[in-house]
């Protein structure tokens, strides 16, 4: 039979209607995405049998000049198998013209402050969150979900989407999905397939740095120990910081904090994060 594939909003609304639980993705699905789908199905059941929709759309507007849009893995056939296995009701696979119709200015919402906190993603990938907010808002308009699931692996993105939903008064519940890791600690990412064997080994330093940071409750010492750990491996560090978990601003009497790292391993950019310190909930 295969999972139901829909390519247009018209088809989607004919099939599903509003009020679904939605998992937006760019495809190249792995076990991390599968776990988001399981969370979505659970949320759908909690909502009395809402439908569960996954989108697969590689959004060109969120790639910056340092990113390689052409190199982004595209694996639709395998993605559909994952969606079918996880029992989603439909996979929305719109073309670029469906999302960004010719001659129509698709709105970029004003960026919440959390998107432009100094020293994080905006410094390394200027324009990235404008593209993310644009496509997420557009996908929300198209899918009209009641709830949407976003992975904690992209921690800043999760906070940006939450802030945007609030700012725009969308009334969509944003449900977080915990990061899934390989047995050796590497966070699952669609980019991992681009790592060579030595690069993959080098990438394990991200998790080691987060674990080391989590052992101290002093933010300056924690940042120093992350930098020391990262310096022990063949990676180029973009940031390694402790921030307020929600605003991503500096830690000043924050209730919950997060350790966040971004590195380049060869040509591949990897990010990871963990609650901080590790013995505190957050
Ligand atoms: O996290 C992602 O895969 C993307 O940024 C998202 C949310 C699907 C928007 O393109």
Boltz pocket constraint, residues with backbone or C-beta under 6 A from the ligand:
constraints:
  - pocket:
      binder: B
      contacts: [[A, 24], [A, 25], [A, 26], [A, 57], [A, 59], [A, 62], [A, 132], [A, 135], [A, 136], [A, 154], [A, 157]]
      max_distance: 6.0
